[in-house]
Amino acid sequence: MRDMSQVLERWGVWAASGKTNIGYPRIAAGLSRLLPASRAGKPSCCDDDGMFINEAMIRLCKSDEHLCALVEWYYIDRLPLRALEKKCGVSYNTVSLRIQKAESFIDGCLSALNITLEMDRECKKENIVTPLMKRVVS
């Protein structure tokens, strides 16, 4: 089972780098060379994975444009949840739930199309229940 927050963080680094040609450019044409690489040390995804997630984002945008904008603000523009709370005019919990809803939608799109990403090996959810916690008292 993949961890969608890690997958979308890597996709956000890939999308912010300007390698994608879908949609509108995030930075004006002449300014992209002048700005420093702010995410040079963060892991990114490959182009194939990025295109698959872009396809899921297009489907999310057709379904709910507001959720798509939230994902872009959070993962590409790296706005914190508190800033999104003020920007959208809703509570912190509501913003968090909406981002989780968008993550679930994207994961559902990828699962429905039976797409395995190259980064799935690194972005797996770990079992948080230790064997000691699983022990049943008799």
DSSP file with accessible surface (Angstrom, degrees, kcal/mol):
  #  RESIDUE AA STRUCTURE BP1 BP2  ACC     N-H-->O    O-->H-N    N-H-->O    O-->H-N    TCO  KAPPA ALPHA  PHI   PSI    X-CA   Y-CA   Z-CA
    1    1 A M              0   0  161      0, 0.0   124,-2.2     0, 0.0     2,-0.2   0.000 360.0 360.0 360.0 128.9    0.0    0.0    0.0
    2    2 A R  B     -A  124   0A  28    122,-0.2     2,-0.9   105,-0.1   122,-0.3  -0.546 360.0-126.3 -87.1 149.7    1.5    3.3   -1.0
    3    3 A D     >  -     0   0   34    120,-3.0     4,-2.1    -2,-0.2     3,-0.4  -0.829  21.0-163.3 -92.1 105.0    1.7    6.4    1.1
    4    4 A M  H  > S+     0   0   11     -2,-0.9     4,-2.9     1,-0.2     5,-0.2   0.796  84.3  60.0 -67.4 -27.9    0.1    9.1   -1.0
    5    5 A S  H  > S+     0   0   33      2,-0.2     4,-1.9     1,-0.2    -1,-0.2   0.934 109.4  43.6 -67.0 -39.4    1.5   12.0    1.0
    6    6 A Q  H  > S+     0   0   70     -3,-0.4     4,-2.1     2,-0.2    -2,-0.2   0.900 114.0  51.0 -68.2 -40.9    5.0   10.8    0.1
    7    7 A V  H  X S+     0   0    0     -4,-2.1     4,-2.3     1,-0.2    -2,-0.2   0.941 113.0  45.0 -61.1 -46.0    4.1   10.2   -3.5
    8    8 A L  H  X S+     0   0    0     -4,-2.9     4,-2.5     2,-0.2    -1,-0.2   0.815 108.5  57.1 -73.0 -27.9    2.5   13.6   -3.9
    9    9 A E  H  X S+     0   0   80     -4,-1.9     4,-1.9    -5,-0.2    -1,-0.2   0.934 110.4  44.4 -63.8 -44.0    5.5   15.3   -2.2
   10   10 A R  H  X S+     0   0   52     -4,-2.1     4,-2.1     1,-0.2    35,-0.9   0.901 113.6  50.4 -66.2 -39.6    7.8   13.7   -4.8
   11   11 A W  H  X S+     0   0    5     -4,-2.3     4,-3.2     1,-0.2     5,-0.2   0.897 107.4  54.9 -64.5 -38.1    5.4   14.7   -7.5
   12   12 A G  H  X S+     0   0    0     -4,-2.5     4,-2.4     2,-0.2    -2,-0.2   0.892 107.8  48.4 -62.8 -39.1    5.3   18.2   -6.2
   13   13 A V  H  X S+     0   0   17     -4,-1.9     4,-1.2    30,-0.2    -1,-0.2   0.924 114.1  47.3 -64.8 -42.8    9.1   18.5   -6.4
   14   14 A W  H  <>S+     0   0    3     -4,-2.1     5,-1.0     1,-0.2     4,-0.3   0.929 114.5  45.6 -64.1 -44.9    8.9   17.2   -9.9
   15   15 A A  H ><5S+     0   0    5     -4,-3.2     3,-1.1     1,-0.2     5,-0.3   0.873 111.3  52.4 -69.1 -35.7    6.1   19.5  -11.0
   16   16 A A  H 3<5S+     0   0   32     -4,-2.4    -1,-0.2     1,-0.2    -2,-0.2   0.748  96.4  68.9 -72.8 -21.0    7.8   22.6   -9.3
   17   17 A S  T 3<5S-     0   0   65     -4,-1.2    -1,-0.2    -3,-0.3    -2,-0.2   0.631 109.3-120.7 -73.8 -12.3   11.0   21.9  -11.2
   18   18 A G  T < 5S+     0   0   57     -3,-1.1    -3,-0.1    -4,-0.3    -2,-0.1   0.609  76.9 124.5  87.3  12.0    9.3   22.8  -14.5
   19   19 A K      < +     0   0  139     -5,-1.0     2,-0.3     2,-0.0    -4,-0.1   0.669  53.5  85.9 -78.6 -15.4    9.8   19.5  -16.2
   20   20 A T        -     0   0   34     -6,-0.3    27,-0.0    -5,-0.3    31,-0.0  -0.609  55.6-168.4 -86.9 145.9    6.1   19.1  -16.9
   21   21 A N        +     0   0  139     -2,-0.3     2,-0.4     4,-0.1    -1,-0.1   0.146  53.4 109.5-116.8  18.5    4.5   20.6  -19.9
   22   22 A I  S    S-     0   0   64      2,-0.1     2,-0.1     0, 0.0    -2,-0.1  -0.786  80.1 -11.1 -96.0 137.5    0.9   20.1  -18.9
   23   23 A G  S    S-     0   0   69     -2,-0.4     0, 0.0     2,-0.0     0, 0.0  -0.427 111.1 -23.0  79.4-150.3   -1.2   23.1  -17.9
   24   24 A Y  S    S-     0   0  135     -2,-0.1     2,-0.1     1,-0.1    -2,-0.1  -0.661  70.7-101.1 -99.3 152.1    0.3   26.5  -17.3
   25   25 A P        -     0   0  105      0, 0.0    -1,-0.1     0, 0.0     4,-0.1  -0.485  20.2-144.9 -70.9 141.7    3.9   27.2  -16.4
   26   26 A R  S    S+     0   0   83    -11,-0.2     2,-0.4    -2,-0.1   -10,-0.0   0.765  85.4  36.6 -76.3 -27.0    4.5   28.0  -12.7
   27   27 A I  S    S-     0   0   66      2,-0.0    -1,-0.1    -9,-0.0     5,-0.1  -0.965  96.0 -99.9-128.3 143.9    7.2   30.5  -13.5
   28   28 A A    >>  -     0   0   61     -2,-0.4     4,-1.1     1,-0.1     3,-0.6  -0.224  42.3-106.3 -60.0 153.2    7.5   33.0  -16.3
   29   29 A A  T 34 S+     0   0   87      1,-0.3     3,-0.4     2,-0.2     4,-0.3   0.877 115.2  39.2 -55.1 -46.4    9.8   31.9  -19.2
   30   30 A G  T 34 S+     0   0   39      1,-0.2     3,-0.4     2,-0.1     4,-0.3   0.750 110.2  59.7 -79.4 -20.4   12.7   34.2  -18.5
   31   31 A L  T X> S+     0   0   94     -3,-0.6     4,-1.4     1,-0.2     3,-0.8   0.679  81.8  80.6 -84.5 -15.7   12.6   34.0  -14.7
   32   32 A S  T 3< S+     0   0   67     -4,-1.1    -1,-0.2    -3,-0.4    -2,-0.1   0.833  94.2  48.2 -64.2 -29.5   13.1   30.2  -14.3
   33   33 A R  T 34 S+     0   0  198     -3,-0.4    -1,-0.3    -4,-0.3    -2,-0.2   0.728 108.8  54.9 -80.3 -21.3   16.9   30.6  -14.8
   34   34 A L  T <4 S+     0   0  134     -3,-0.8    -2,-0.2    -4,-0.3    -1,-0.2   0.763  90.6  83.1 -84.7 -26.0   17.2   33.4  -12.3
   35   35 A L  S  < S-     0   0   97     -4,-1.4     2,-0.1     1,-0.1     3,-0.0  -0.573  82.5-117.9 -82.5 141.0   15.6   31.6   -9.3
   36   36 A P        -     0   0  111      0, 0.0     2,-1.0     0, 0.0     3,-0.1  -0.384  33.0-100.3 -72.9 154.1   17.7   29.3   -7.2
   37   37 A A    >   -     0   0   84      1,-0.2     3,-0.7    -2,-0.1   -20,-0.0  -0.645  41.3-176.5 -74.3 104.6   16.7   25.6   -7.0
   38   38 A S  T 3  S+     0   0  109     -2,-1.0     3,-0.2     1,-0.2    -1,-0.2   0.697  77.9  41.6 -81.4 -18.3   14.9   25.6   -3.6
   39   39 A R  T >  S+     0   0   40      1,-0.1     3,-0.9   -26,-0.1    -1,-0.2  -0.134  70.1 130.3-119.9  37.6   14.3   21.9   -3.5
   40   40 A A  T <  S+     0   0   86     -3,-0.7    -1,-0.1     1,-0.2    -2,-0.1   0.852  76.4  45.4 -63.0 -34.0   17.6   20.6   -4.8
   41   41 A G  T 3  S+     0   0   81     -3,-0.2    -1,-0.2     2,-0.1    -2,-0.1   0.561  92.0  97.5 -88.4  -6.9   18.0   18.1   -1.9
   42   42 A K  S <  S-     0   0  107     -3,-0.9     2,-0.1     1,-0.1    -3,-0.1  -0.589  80.3-108.7 -85.9 143.7   14.5   16.7   -2.0
   43   43 A P        -     0   0   75      0, 0.0     2,-0.2     0, 0.0   -30,-0.2  -0.411  37.0-165.2 -70.4 143.6   13.7   13.4   -3.8
   44   44 A S        -     0   0   43    -31,-0.1     2,-0.2    -2,-0.1   -33,-0.2  -0.660  16.8-111.7-118.3 175.6   11.7   13.7   -7.0
   45   45 A C        -     0   0   12    -35,-0.9     2,-0.0    -2,-0.2   -38,-0.0  -0.674  34.7-100.0-105.6 166.0    9.8   11.3   -9.1
   46   46 A C     >  -     0   0   40     -2,-0.2     4,-2.4     1,-0.1     5,-0.2  -0.297  37.5-103.4 -78.3 169.7   10.6   10.1  -12.6
   47   47 A D  H  > S+     0   0   90      1,-0.2     4,-2.3     2,-0.2     5,-0.2   0.878 119.4  53.2 -64.1 -38.3    8.9   11.6  -15.7
   48   48 A D  H  > S+     0   0  100      2,-0.2     4,-2.1     1,-0.2    -1,-0.2   0.939 111.3  45.3 -63.8 -46.1    6.6    8.5  -16.2
   49   49 A D  H  > S+     0   0    4      1,-0.2     4,-2.4     2,-0.2     5,-0.2   0.910 112.3  52.8 -62.5 -41.3    5.3    8.6  -12.6
   50   50 A G  H  X S+     0   0    0     -4,-2.4     4,-2.4     1,-0.2    -1,-0.2   0.899 108.8  49.0 -61.5 -39.8    4.9   12.4  -12.8
   51   51 A M  H  X S+     0   0   77     -4,-2.3     4,-2.0     2,-0.2    -1,-0.2   0.888 109.7  51.9 -69.2 -36.9    2.8   12.0  -16.0
   52   52 A F  H  X S+     0   0   84     -4,-2.1     4,-1.9     2,-0.2    -2,-0.2   0.931 112.6  45.3 -63.3 -43.2    0.6    9.3  -14.3
   53   53 A I  H  X S+     0   0    0     -4,-2.4     4,-2.5     1,-0.2    -2,-0.2   0.878 109.4  55.9 -70.0 -34.9   -0.1   11.5  -11.4
   54   54 A N  H  X S+     0   0   13     -4,-2.4     4,-2.2    -5,-0.2    -1,-0.2   0.900 105.7  52.0 -60.6 -39.7   -0.7   14.5  -13.7
   55   55 A E  H  X S+     0   0   83     -4,-2.0     4,-1.9     2,-0.2    -2,-0.2   0.923 110.2  47.8 -62.5 -41.7   -3.4   12.4  -15.4
   56   56 A A  H  X S+     0   0    3     -4,-1.9     4,-2.2     1,-0.2    -2,-0.2   0.887 110.0  53.2 -66.3 -35.6   -5.0   11.7  -12.0
   57   57 A M  H  X S+     0   0    9     -4,-2.5     4,-2.5     2,-0.2    -1,-0.2   0.871 105.6  53.5 -66.8 -36.6   -4.8   15.4  -11.2
   58   58 A I  H  X S+     0   0   57     -4,-2.2     4,-2.0     2,-0.2    -1,-0.2   0.923 109.8  48.1 -62.9 -41.0   -6.6   16.2  -14.4
   59   59 A R  H  X S+     0   0  104     -4,-1.9     4,-1.7     1,-0.2    -2,-0.2   0.889 111.2  50.6 -66.5 -37.7   -9.4   13.8  -13.4
   60   60 A L  H  X S+     0   0    1     -4,-2.2     4,-3.8     2,-0.2     8,-0.3   0.907 108.1  52.8 -64.9 -39.3   -9.5   15.4  -10.0
   61   61 A C  H  < S+     0   0   50     -4,-2.5    -2,-0.2     1,-0.2    -1,-0.2   0.881 109.0  49.3 -65.1 -36.8   -9.8   18.8  -11.6
   62   62 A K  H  < S+     0   0  173     -4,-2.0    -1,-0.2     1,-0.2    -2,-0.2   0.851 117.7  41.6 -69.0 -32.4  -12.7   17.7  -13.7
   63   63 A S  H  < S-     0   0   81     -4,-1.7     2,-0.3     1,-0.2    -2,-0.2   0.925 138.2  -3.8 -79.9 -47.8  -14.4   16.3  -10.5
   64   64 A D     X  -     0   0   53     -4,-3.8     4,-1.7    -5,-0.1    -1,-0.2  -0.815  54.7-168.5-153.3 104.4  -13.6   19.1   -8.1
   65   65 A E  H  > S+     0   0  148     -2,-0.3     4,-2.3     1,-0.2     5,-0.2   0.825  89.1  58.6 -64.9 -32.4  -11.5   22.1   -9.0
   66   66 A H  H  > S+     0   0   70      2,-0.2     4,-2.3     1,-0.2    -1,-0.2   0.920 105.7  47.9 -66.5 -41.8  -11.2   23.3   -5.4
   67   67 A L  H  > S+     0   0    7      2,-0.2     4,-2.2     1,-0.2    -1,-0.2   0.897 110.8  52.3 -65.3 -37.7   -9.5   20.0   -4.3
   68   68 A C  H  X S+     0   0    7     -4,-1.7     4,-2.3    -8,-0.3    -2,-0.2   0.922 109.4  49.1 -63.3 -42.9   -7.2   20.2   -7.2
   69   69 A A  H  X S+     0   0   24     -4,-2.3     4,-2.7     1,-0.2     5,-0.2   0.900 109.1  53.2 -64.5 -39.4   -6.2   23.7   -6.3
   70   70 A L  H  X S+     0   0    0     -4,-2.3     4,-2.5     2,-0.2     5,-0.2   0.922 109.3  48.3 -61.1 -43.6   -5.6   22.6   -2.6
   71   71 A V  H  X>S+     0   0    0     -4,-2.2     4,-2.9     1,-0.2     5,-0.6   0.919 112.5  48.6 -64.4 -42.3   -3.3   19.8   -3.7
   72   72 A E  I  X>S+     0   0   46     -4,-2.3     5,-2.2     1,-0.2     4,-1.7   0.930 113.7  46.3 -63.7 -44.2   -1.3   22.2   -6.0
   73   73 A W  I  <5S+     0   0   60     -4,-2.7     6,-2.5     3,-0.2    -2,-0.2   0.898 119.2  41.0 -63.8 -40.5   -1.0   24.8   -3.2
   74   74 A Y  I  <5S+     0   0   60     -4,-2.5    -2,-0.2     4,-0.2    -1,-0.2   0.915 127.8  25.7 -77.6 -44.3    0.0   22.3   -0.6
   75   75 A Y  I  <5S+     0   0    3     -4,-2.9    -3,-0.2    -5,-0.2    -2,-0.2   0.800 132.1  30.2 -96.3 -30.7    2.4   20.0   -2.6
   76   76 A I  I  <<S+     0   0   11     -4,-1.7    -3,-0.2    -5,-0.6    -4,-0.1   0.896 130.6  32.6 -93.0 -51.3    3.7   22.3   -5.4
   77   77 A D  S   <S-     0   0   72     -5,-2.2    -3,-0.2     2,-0.1    -4,-0.2   0.604  98.2-136.9 -81.7 -12.3    3.7   25.7   -3.8
   78   78 A R        +     0   0   99     -6,-0.3    -4,-0.2     1,-0.2    -3,-0.1   0.831  37.5 169.3  60.7  38.4    4.4   24.2   -0.4
   79   79 A L        -     0   0   50     -6,-2.5    -1,-0.2     1,-0.1    -2,-0.1  -0.644  34.0-120.5 -77.0 133.6    1.9   26.4    1.5
   80   80 A P     >  -     0   0   77      0, 0.0     4,-2.1     0, 0.0     3,-0.4  -0.290  23.5-107.2 -70.6 163.4    1.4   25.1    5.1
   81   81 A L  H  > S+     0   0   25      1,-0.2     4,-2.3     2,-0.2     5,-0.1   0.850 119.1  57.2 -61.3 -34.7   -2.0   24.1    6.3
   82   82 A R  H  > S+     0   0  141      2,-0.2     4,-1.7     1,-0.2    -1,-0.2   0.887 107.3  47.9 -65.0 -37.9   -2.3   27.2    8.4
   83   83 A A  H  > S+     0   0   37     -3,-0.4     4,-2.4     2,-0.2    -1,-0.2   0.894 111.8  50.0 -69.0 -37.8   -1.8   29.4    5.4
   84   84 A L  H  X S+     0   0    0     -4,-2.1     4,-2.6     2,-0.2     6,-0.3   0.865 106.0  57.8 -66.8 -34.0   -4.4   27.3    3.4
   85   85 A E  H  X>S+     0   0   47     -4,-2.3     4,-1.5     1,-0.2     5,-1.1   0.938 112.0  39.8 -59.7 -46.2   -6.8   27.7    6.3
   86   86 A K  H  <5S+     0   0  174     -4,-1.7    -2,-0.2     2,-0.2    -1,-0.2   0.881 115.2  52.4 -72.2 -36.8   -6.6   31.5    6.0
   87   87 A K  H  <5S+     0   0  115     -4,-2.4    -2,-0.2     1,-0.2    -1,-0.2   0.887 118.3  35.8 -67.2 -38.7   -6.6   31.4    2.2
   88   88 A C  H  <5S-     0   0   34     -4,-2.6    -1,-0.2    -5,-0.2    -2,-0.2   0.647 102.5-128.5 -90.2 -18.5   -9.8   29.2    2.0
   89   89 A G  T  <5S+     0   0   67     -4,-1.5     2,-0.2     1,-0.3    -3,-0.2   0.777  70.4 109.4  76.2  26.1  -11.6   30.7    5.0
   90   90 A V  S   <S-     0   0   38     -5,-1.1    -1,-0.3    -6,-0.3    -2,-0.1  -0.771  73.5 -80.5-125.1 174.5  -12.2   27.3    6.6
   91   91 A S     >  -     0   0   56     -2,-0.2     4,-2.2     1,-0.1     5,-0.2  -0.238  36.9-111.2 -75.7 164.4  -10.8   25.5    9.7
   92   92 A Y  H  > S+     0   0   80      1,-0.2     4,-2.4     2,-0.2     5,-0.2   0.904 118.5  51.4 -58.1 -44.7   -7.5   23.7    9.9
   93   93 A N  H  > S+     0   0  112      1,-0.2     4,-2.6     2,-0.2    -1,-0.2   0.877 107.7  52.4 -64.3 -37.8   -9.3   20.3   10.3
   94   94 A T  H  > S+     0   0   48      2,-0.2     4,-2.4     1,-0.2    -1,-0.2   0.920 110.0  48.0 -65.9 -42.1  -11.4   21.0    7.2
   95   95 A V  H  X S+     0   0    1     -4,-2.2     4,-2.3     2,-0.2     5,-0.2   0.935 112.4  49.7 -63.4 -43.7   -8.4   21.8    5.1
   96   96 A S  H  X S+     0   0   33     -4,-2.4     4,-2.2     1,-0.2    -2,-0.2   0.919 111.6  48.1 -61.6 -43.1   -6.7   18.7    6.3
   97   97 A L  H  X S+     0   0  107     -4,-2.6     4,-2.2     1,-0.2    -1,-0.2   0.886 110.4  51.8 -66.2 -38.1   -9.7   16.5    5.6
   98   98 A R  H  X S+     0   0   84     -4,-2.4     4,-2.2     2,-0.2    -1,-0.2   0.890 109.4  49.3 -67.1 -37.6  -10.0   18.0    2.1
   99   99 A I  H  X S+     0   0    6     -4,-2.3     4,-2.7     2,-0.2    -2,-0.2   0.916 110.9  50.2 -67.2 -40.0   -6.4   17.3    1.3
  100  100 A Q  H  X S+     0   0   99     -4,-2.2     4,-2.4     2,-0.2    -2,-0.2   0.892 109.3  52.2 -63.1 -37.7   -6.9   13.7    2.5
  101  101 A K  H  X S+     0   0  130     -4,-2.2     4,-2.1     2,-0.2    -2,-0.2   0.921 110.6  47.1 -63.7 -42.9  -10.0   13.4    0.3
  102  102 A A  H  X S+     0   0    0     -4,-2.2     4,-2.5     2,-0.2    -2,-0.2   0.907 110.9  51.7 -66.4 -40.6   -7.9   14.6   -2.7
  103  103 A E  H  X S+     0   0   31     -4,-2.7     4,-2.6     1,-0.2    -2,-0.2   0.915 110.5  49.0 -60.8 -42.1   -5.1   12.2   -1.9
  104  104 A S  H  X S+     0   0   82     -4,-2.4     4,-2.5     2,-0.2    -1,-0.2   0.886 109.5  52.1 -65.6 -37.9   -7.6    9.3   -1.7
  105  105 A F  H  X S+     0   0   71     -4,-2.1     4,-2.3     2,-0.2    -2,-0.2   0.937 111.5  46.0 -63.2 -45.3   -9.1   10.3   -5.0
  106  106 A I  H  X S+     0   0    0     -4,-2.5     4,-2.4     2,-0.2    -2,-0.2   0.918 113.1  49.7 -65.8 -41.9   -5.7   10.3   -6.7
  107  107 A D  H  X S+     0   0   36     -4,-2.6     4,-2.5     1,-0.2    -1,-0.2   0.907 110.5  51.5 -62.6 -39.0   -4.9    7.0   -5.1
  108  108 A G  H  X S+     0   0   39     -4,-2.5     4,-2.8     2,-0.2    -2,-0.2   0.895 108.3  51.0 -64.4 -39.6   -8.2    5.6   -6.3
  109  109 A C  H  X S+     0   0   20     -4,-2.3     4,-1.7     2,-0.2    -2,-0.2   0.934 112.6  45.8 -62.4 -45.5   -7.5    6.8   -9.9
  110  110 A L  H  <>S+     0   0    2     -4,-2.4     5,-2.7     1,-0.2    -2,-0.2   0.895 115.4  47.0 -65.8 -37.8   -4.1    5.1   -9.9
  111  111 A S  H ><5S+     0   0   71     -4,-2.5     3,-1.1     3,-0.2    -2,-0.2   0.891 109.2  53.4 -70.7 -38.9   -5.6    1.9   -8.4
  112  112 A A  H 3<5S+     0   0   87     -4,-2.8    -1,-0.2     1,-0.3    -2,-0.2   0.859 111.9  45.2 -65.5 -33.5   -8.5    1.8  -10.8
  113  113 A L  T 3<5S-     0   0   84     -4,-1.7    -1,-0.3    -5,-0.2    -2,-0.2   0.426 111.4-125.2 -88.1   1.8   -6.2    2.0  -13.8
  114  114 A N  T < 5 +     0   0  140     -3,-1.1     2,-0.5     1,-0.2    -3,-0.2   0.909  49.6 167.0  55.9  48.0   -3.9   -0.6  -12.1
  115  115 A I      < -     0   0   25     -5,-2.7     2,-0.5    -6,-0.1    -1,-0.2  -0.819  23.5-161.8 -98.0 126.7   -0.9    1.7  -12.3
  116  116 A T        -     0   0  109     -2,-0.5     2,-0.2    -5,-0.0    -5,-0.0  -0.935  14.2-145.0-105.4 129.6    2.3    0.8  -10.4
  117  117 A L    >   -     0   0    9     -2,-0.5     3,-1.3     1,-0.1     4,-0.2  -0.620  16.7-127.2 -92.2 152.1    4.7    3.7   -9.9
  118  118 A E  G >  S+     0   0  103      1,-0.3     3,-0.7    -2,-0.2     4,-0.2   0.814 110.7  56.3 -65.6 -29.7    8.4    3.3   -9.8
  119  119 A M  G >> S+     0   0    5      1,-0.2     4,-1.7     2,-0.1     3,-0.7   0.438  76.8  97.3 -84.9   3.9    8.5    5.1   -6.5
  120  120 A D  G <4 S+     0   0   26     -3,-1.3    -1,-0.2     1,-0.2    -2,-0.1   0.825  76.9  60.9 -61.3 -29.7    6.2    2.6   -4.9
  121  121 A R  G <4 S+     0   0  181     -3,-0.7     3,-0.4    -4,-0.2    -1,-0.2   0.888 113.2  35.1 -64.3 -37.2    9.2    0.8   -3.4
  122  122 A E  T <4 S+     0   0   99     -3,-0.7     2,-0.2    -4,-0.2    -1,-0.2   0.682 114.2  58.2 -88.6 -20.1   10.2    3.8   -1.4
  123  123 A C  S  < S+     0   0    0     -4,-1.7  -120,-3.0     2,-0.0     2,-0.3  -0.341  72.2 135.4-110.8  51.0    6.8    5.2   -0.6
  124  124 A K  B     -A    2   0A 124     -3,-0.4     2,-0.3  -122,-0.3  -122,-0.2  -0.767  57.6-115.7 -98.6 145.8    5.2    2.3    1.3
  125  125 A K        -     0   0  116   -124,-2.2     2,-0.3    -2,-0.3    -2,-0.0  -0.617  33.1-135.7 -75.4 133.6    3.2    2.8    4.4
  126  126 A E        -     0   0  171     -2,-0.3     2,-0.6     1,-0.1    -1,-0.0  -0.640  20.7-105.2 -90.5 150.3    4.9    1.0    7.3
  127  127 A N        -     0   0  112     -2,-0.3    -1,-0.1     1,-0.2     0, 0.0  -0.625  30.6-169.0 -73.6 117.2    3.0   -1.1    9.8
  128  128 A I        +     0   0  149     -2,-0.6     2,-0.7     2,-0.1    -1,-0.2   0.595  61.9  90.6 -87.6  -7.9    2.9    1.0   12.9
  129  129 A V  S    S-     0   0   57      3,-0.0    -2,-0.1     4,-0.0     5,-0.0  -0.775  70.9-148.0 -90.8 116.7    1.6   -1.9   15.1
  130  130 A T    >>  -     0   0   67     -2,-0.7     4,-1.3     1,-0.1     3,-0.7  -0.414  25.3-109.9 -79.2 159.3    4.6   -3.6   16.6
  131  131 A P  H 3> S+     0   0  106      0, 0.0     4,-0.7     0, 0.0    -1,-0.1   0.837 119.3  58.6 -58.9 -30.9    4.6   -7.4   17.4
  132  132 A L  H >4 S+     0   0  121      1,-0.2     3,-0.5     2,-0.2    -3,-0.0   0.870 104.7  50.0 -66.7 -33.4    4.5   -6.6   21.1
  133  133 A M  H <4 S+     0   0  135     -3,-0.7    -1,-0.2     1,-0.2    -4,-0.0   0.766 106.2  56.7 -74.2 -24.0    1.3   -4.6   20.6
  134  134 A K  H 3< S+     0   0  125     -4,-1.3    -1,-0.2    -3,-0.1    -2,-0.2   0.641  79.2 115.0 -80.4 -15.5   -0.3   -7.5   18.7
  135  135 A R    <<  -     0   0  173     -4,-0.7     2,-0.5    -3,-0.5    -3,-0.0  -0.337  62.0-139.8 -61.8 131.1    0.3   -9.9   21.6
  136  136 A V        -     0   0  122     -2,-0.1     2,-0.4     1,-0.0    -1,-0.1  -0.781  11.7-128.2 -95.0 132.6   -3.0  -11.1   23.0
  137  137 A V              0   0  140     -2,-0.5    -1,-0.0     1,-0.0     0, 0.0  -0.648 360.0 360.0 -80.1 128.8   -3.3  -11.5   26.8
  138  138 A S              0   0  160     -2,-0.4    -1,-0.0     0, 0.0     0, 0.0  -0.625 360.0 360.0-110.5 360.0   -4.6  -14.9   27.7
